[in-house]
Amino acid sequence: MSAQGRREAPLLFAGDICFLVLALWVTLFVRYGTPPGSTVFIQHIIPFSFLFLLSALVFFIAGLYDKHTLIFKSRLPETIFYAQIANIIVAALFFFLIPAFGIQPKTNLFIYLLFSTAFISMWRVYVFPLFSTRIRESALLAGDSADCRTIYDEVNGNNRYGIKFADNAPVTASGKDAISREILARIENNEISVVALPFSYFDDPSFLPQWGDLVFRGVRFIDASLLYEDLFDKVSLPLLSRQWFLDESAKKKRSLYAFFKRAIDIVIAASALIVFSPFLLLIMLILKTGEGGGPAFIFQTRIGKGGQAIQIIKFRTMLFDDEGDPEKQSANRMTVFGRFLRQTQIDEFPQFWNVLRGDLSLIGPRPEVPMLTAEYEKVIPFYNTRHMIEPGISGWAQIKHASPPKFKLDIDATRQKLSYDLYYLKHRSLTLDIAIILQTAKILVARASR
């Protein structure tokens, strides 16, 4: 099933380009009242080719190349609409700031955007699902946890997958034999060819004899934890087995990736500090002389790689640094300028210095407060695993988690955040890092425009 996700994005990209080219051809036909000749079409296709690629980049940042889960499909029309609004701005800037192509696209551009929106919507909502339809193997999902039910609903409600569950069978200590007999009967009747279940079940020695012989009957087994991971781009903590961490340990040594990631961290952090130094000096001056006065920076203790304490630097946004003391907090408040810095996340800009020092990376799990870390390690399994790599300014959890915890103990929200952190830990790569950087830029622009 993972191969389905890998094929999906290239197919979507190819379809997007084809329908954008078609939109241009129809635009020229409507504009001039006749099918465009080769000379006119080539004259337009060259500059518009750059626009096609920019549109694809906008689609990528908007998340239109994400997996077509049920949640994604429910938001698809709205996502396309906002992506096309962004494309209008990009197209206008492209043609009117770079008038080197010898065409006057004002009217053409307006017509093109209408047709491209209509064609992309038609392709994404109606045509692409036809390509996703496939013959689906009959499968059984063993397990009745909340995450297993989520898997069941997603797979059976979406025709993009290669299996369909005939049933969701609970597995309990008293019911293993009965479930095995039920599955065995279905297999003999050629009804079930795939069984998805948490492989952690096999850690129980009494479980394997009841299920192991099914392998020799041609049954294909899928680890439910990996299936969940593939479907939702996050890890299911309740479904994890020891094997997951063994696989991750084998992948831990990635010297080439680590070298390039560190090089990118240094180049981007140094460039940002140099380019924006006048702006940063102005902020420092405002903080020192404005409301509250006092130092421009605060230093906060966080947990970094290997569980070691690190000091991260931020612009001060409160009247003073209360250092988490409840008595001091009662007399403290956010300044007007500090609220602006937080809303735009400019208060975190000085952390580029932490990136240069090597305390942080641009991308990684967000560093947590030591007191909260100690509490989470007591109640959340595998929590300290997120400390295997450097924490980051941004990360997979920051762009994917809808309601992250905010500087207070929140067990449920932190479990969700950890599910994304562990996914990043396993799948980290330069490609994923670049995707996170682009998504982070989109989020920052959206916050700044509010």
N, C-alpha and C positions, 0 to 999 in steps of 0.2 A: 504493500500500500504506500510505502514511502516514495516509490518510483512515480506514482501518480502525481504527487506534489511537485516533483522535479520537472515533470513534463508540462505541468500546468502553466507556469510563468512564461516559458519560451513560446508556447502556443498563444497565450494571451498577447504577448508582445507582437508576434507576427500578425495576429488578427487586427490589433490596434493600428499598426502601420498600414495594412491593406485598406482598412476602412477610412483612415485619414487620407490616403491617396485617392480613394474613391470620392471622398467629400470634396477634394480639390477639383477633380474632374467634373463633378456635378456642378460645382460652383462656377467654373468657367463656362459650362454649357448654359446655365441659367443666366449668367451675366451677359453673354454675347449672343444668346439665342441660337447657337449652332454648336455641334460637337467640336471641341477645340482641336485644331490641327497640331501636328507634332511640334512645330516651331513655337506656338503659343504655350503649349503644355510644358515643353522643356524649359522655356523662359521662366515659368512659374515653379516647376517642380524642383529646380535647383535651390532657390532660397527657401521654399517650403520644406525641403528635406531637413534643413536645420531646425525648422519649427516642429517637424514631426518628432525629432529626437528630443527636443526640449519638452514637448508634450508628454512623451514617454517618461521623461525624468519627473515631470510633475505628477504623472500617474503613480510612479514608484513611491514618491514622497507621500502622496495621498493614501498609499496603502492598497492601490488597485491591483498590485501583483501579489498580495497576500493570498493565503489559501482560502478557497471558496467554501468556508464552513457555513452553517445555517445562520450564525450571527452575522457573518460577513454579508451574506445574501440579503438579509433584512435591511442592511444599511447601504446596499449598493447604489440605488438611484440617487440618494442624497450625496454619497461620496462622489459619484460622477458629476453631479451638478456643481459641487464646490470645486472640483478639479478643473472643470471647464471655465469657471469664473477666473481661477488662477491662470489658465491658459490664455484667456482674453488679455489679461494684464501682460503676460509674457510675450504674446504675439504683438501687442501694441508697442511695447518697448523694443522688441526685436526689429520691427520694420521701420519704426519712426526714429529710432536712435542709430540705426545702421542703414541709411538710405543709399546703399552701394549697389543694389541689384537692378536698378533701372526700371522698376515697375512701381505703379501707384496702387497699393493694395487696399485702400480705405474701404471701398465698397466690396471688393472681393473678400477682404478679411471678415467683414460682417457676415456675408453670406456663408463663407466657409465655416465660421464658428457655429452658425445655426445647423448646417448639415453635419458637421463633424460631431456635434453633441448628439444629434439624432441617430447617426450611424453607430457611434460608440455605444450609446445606450442600447440600441437594438442588438448589437454584437454581444455585449456583455450580459444583457438580461435574457435574451431569447435564443441567439444563435449558439453561443459558447456552451450553454448547458447541453445542447444536442451532442456536442463532441465529448462531453463528459459521460454520457449515457453508455453503459457497457454491460455485458453479461456478468452477473454477480453470483459468486459462489455462495451456497447456503452455509451459514456458520452458526455457532452457538457461543454465547458469552457466559462464562462461568464466573460468578461473583456478583454480590448484591450491594456493594458499597455505593456511596453517592457518586463517586467518579466512574464506576462501572455503568451506572445508569446514564450518566452524561455521555459516555462512549456509545451506549446503545441508541440513545435518542439521536445523536449526531449521525451515526452510520446509517441507521434505518430511515432517517428523514432526508438524506442527501444522496442523490444518485451518482455522485462523482466517485464513489468508492467501489472497489472490486468485490466486496462481500456484502451480504445482508444477513442480519441475525434472525434465525428462525425462532430463537427463544433466548431469554436471559435467566439462567438457572442459578439460584442461590447455592452457595457452598458452605455447609456447616459441618462440625465434627461428626454429627449424627447422620448427616445426609450424604456423605461422600459415596457410599455404596450405591444408593438409589440413583444418584445422578449419573454415576458411571453406567449403570444398567440402561438408563434412559438414553444416554448418548450412544451407547453401543447398539441399541435397537435402531436408532435413526441412521447410524452409519451403515448397518447391514441393509437398510432400505435405500441406501444412496441418497439420504436426505441431508446429511451433514458431512462436509469435507474439511472444515476448518473449525478449530476450537480456540477461542481467545480467553485467556485467563491470566491472573497475576502469577508470574513464575515464582514469586515468594511462597506460593503454596507448596512447591516442591521441596522447600526446606523442611517440611514435615515428613519424616520417613514413612509414616503410615499412608501418606497420600499417593506416593509414586506408584506402588503396586496396582492401585485402582485405575491409574490413567496411563501408565507407561506402555502397556500393550497396544494402546490405540495407535501409537506411532507405526507399528508394524502392519496396521490395517490401512495405511495410506493417509491417515489424518495429519493435517498440517497444524502445528501449534503456533500461536502468536502471543507474545508477552503483552498483556494488557497495559503494562506501564509504558512500554515502547509505543504501543498503539495510541495511547493517550497523548504521549509526547509528540508523535507525528501529526496528530489531529489538531492540537491546540497550541503548539509551540511553547509548551511549558511542561513541567514535570509534575506527576501526581505523587505526592509524598506518601499517601497510604498504600500505593501500589508498588513502591520501590522494593527491589530485592537486593541482596548483597552483590549479585552479578553486575548491577548497574555501576556500582562503585569500583568494581574490579575493572570494568571496561574503561571507566574514566581514568583510573590510575595508569592504564597502559597508554593513554593519550596525553598524559600530563607533560611529557617532555617534547616540546615543540620549539626547538631552538630557532629555526628559521622564522617562524611566525613571531616568536618573542622578540627577535632582533628587529624585524620590520615594525612591529607594534611600538617598541620603544623608540625607534627612530622617528616614527610619525608623531608620537607623543612630544618628543623634544622639538621637532620642527614646528608643529602647530602651536604649542605652548609658547615657545620663544617668539614666534611671529606675532601671535596675539598680543603678548605683553609689549612688544616693540611698537607695533602699529597703533595700538590704542593707548600708548603711554600718556599722550596729552589729555585724553579723556579721563584716564585713571587719576592723573594728578589733579584735575578739576574736581573729581568726586572726593578725593582726599581733602582738598581745600574746603569744600562745602561741609564735610563731616566735622572737620576741626573747628570751623567758625560758625556753623549753623546751629540748629536746635540741639540742645544738650551739650554741645562742644565735646571735648575729649578726644581720645585716640580714634583714628580712622579705621583701624583694623581690630578684630577680635580673634583670639586663637582658641579653638575648641578641640578637645581630646576625642578621638575616634579610634575604632579598632581597625587595623590594617591587615596586610598579608601576614599569615602565620599567627594571627591573634595578637600581634604586637600593637601597642598604643602609638598613635601618630598625632601630630598637631596640625590641624587644617586651619587655613587663614581665610577670613571673610571680611567684607566691609561691615562695619557696625551699622545695624538697623534700629537698635533700641537706644534709649537715653544713655544707658551704660551697660557694660557687660556684667550681668548678674551671676554668671558662672553656675547657673542652675540652682542657686540658693533660694529656697521658697520665701524666706524673709525679704531678700533683696528683690525677688520677682514681684512682690506685692506693690513695691514702689516704682517699678519699672513700666515702661510702655514703649510701643513702636513710634518712631518719629514719622512725620509726613514724608520726608525724603526717603527714610528707611522703608516705608511701605512701597514707594515706587521702585526702590532697588530690589525688594523681594518679589514684587509682581513681575518684574522683567527678568528676575534671577541674575541681575548684574551684581548683587551682593556676593555671588559665588565666583566672580571673575578672578579674584586674587588666587584662587585655587590652581590656576595655571602655574603658579610658583611651586605648589606642591607637586605638580606633574613634572616640572623640571628637576625637582629634588628626587623624584622617584617614589614618593610616598603614595601618590595617586597615579592612575592612568586616566586617559580621556574616557575610556569605556571600561566598565567593570561594575560589580555590585556596589551599591551605595554604602559608604562606611557608616557604621552604627555607633551610638553612644555606649560607652563601656557598661554602665549600669543596666541598660536595656539588653545588651548582648548577654550579660550574665543571666538575666531572667529568661531570655529566649532559649539559651542553651539548655536550661533545666527542663523545658516543657515541649520544645519543638525538635523532633528527631532530625538529625543530620544538619542542624543549623550551622555548626562550626565549619562545615564543608565549604561554605561560601568564602572562607578566609584562605583558601588554597591559592588564590590569585590576588593581585593588587586591586583594591577598590577603585571606583571610577567616579568622575564628575557626572557622567550620564551612564545609562546602562539599559539592558533589555527590560528589566523590571520597571524602570522609570518611564519607558515609552509604552509599555503594554498594560501595566497595572492601573486600573481605572481609579481606585481609591487607596493609595498608599498610606501607611501609618505616618502620623505627623508628631514626632518628638514626644510620644507618650506610649505606654505599654499597650499594645494591641495585638493579641495573640493571633486572632483569625486573619487580620490583614497581613501580618508578617508571614504567616504560613503561605499565603498567596504570593507575596513578594519573593519568598524563598523558592517557590516553584519555578519562577522565571529566572532567578539567579542560578539555580542548578542547571536549567536548560542552557543558559549562556555558558556556564562552566564546561559543559560537555561539547557544545557546538561552536565555541568561539573560533573565529577566523577573521581574516582581514575583510572578507566580503560582508560578514555579519556586522563587523565594527563600522564599516562605511554606511551600511543600511541604518544603523543606530544613530550615527552622526547626522544623516540626512533627516531622519524622523525627529531627532532632537531639534534641529533647525526649524522644522515645520512647527513644532510645539512652541518654541520661543517666539516665532513670528506671530503665531495666533495669540499668545498671551500679551505681547506688546501692543497688539491692535485692539485689545479690549478697552 
